[in-house]
Amino acid sequence: MLCKDLYRGDVGSGKTIVAFLLMAWASQCGYQSAIMAPTEVLANQHYESFCGLVKMFGLESPVILLTGSMTQKQKRVAYERMQNEKKCTHNRYPCTYTGKGGF
């Protein structure tokens, strides 16, 4: 499954929760997923939101943050987790990415 659509809307219209639900569904189907954020601040906000939602819904998907300001070592650790985790969510500036089988 490859989605090339862009979901857009006004602030507060529910884009993040829709993205979360689609990513959770993709994870349950064994696919990877990603969410893009135009700024590192927003990527961090998505990261915090997704961590809370994963916990709230009792999902086993770890959430992984990958940003441009991270050190090379931090990035390497994030990439390794993305490859090794069966279910994971990655928040990335400018992209929130989900690893194989992950949300």
VENFENNOR-V855626 format. One record per residue. SS is DSSP state (hx for helix, st for strand, lp for the rest). NEAR is the number of other C-alpha atoms within 12 Angstrom. Layout:
((SS & NEAR) (SS & NEAR))
This chain:
((lp & 11) (lp & 9) (lp & 15) (lp & 9) (lp & 9) (lp & 13) (lp & 18) (lp & 15) (lp & 11) (lp & 9) (lp & 8) (lp & 10) (lp & 12) (lp & 14) (hx & 20) (hx & 30) (hx & 20) (hx & 20) (hx & 32) (hx & 36) (hx & 22) (hx & 25) (hx & 39) (hx & 36) (hx & 23) (hx & 28) (hx & 32) (hx & 22) (lp & 18) (lp & 22) (lp & 26) (lp & 33) (st & 38) (st & 42) (st & 42) (st & 32) (st & 31) (lp & 19) (lp & 19) (hx & 23) (hx & 21) (hx & 23) (hx & 33) (hx & 30) (hx & 22) (hx & 38) (hx & 36) (hx & 23) (hx & 23) (hx & 38) (hx & 27) (hx & 19) (hx & 27) (hx & 29) (hx & 15) (hx & 12) (lp & 14) (lp & 13) (lp & 25) (lp & 22) (lp & 37) (st & 35) (st & 41) (st & 42) (st & 44) (st & 39) (lp & 31) (lp & 23) (lp & 18) (lp & 17) (lp & 12) (hx & 13) (hx & 12) (hx & 17) (hx & 22) (hx & 17) (hx & 18) (hx & 31) (hx & 27) (hx & 19) (hx & 27) (hx & 34) (hx & 22) (hx & 18) (lp & 27) (lp & 25) (lp & 34) (st & 42) (st & 50) (st & 45) (st & 44) (st & 37) (st & 29) (st & 24) (st & 28) (st & 43) (st & 42) (st & 45) (lp & 37) (lp & 30) (lp & 29) (lp & 38) (lp & 42))
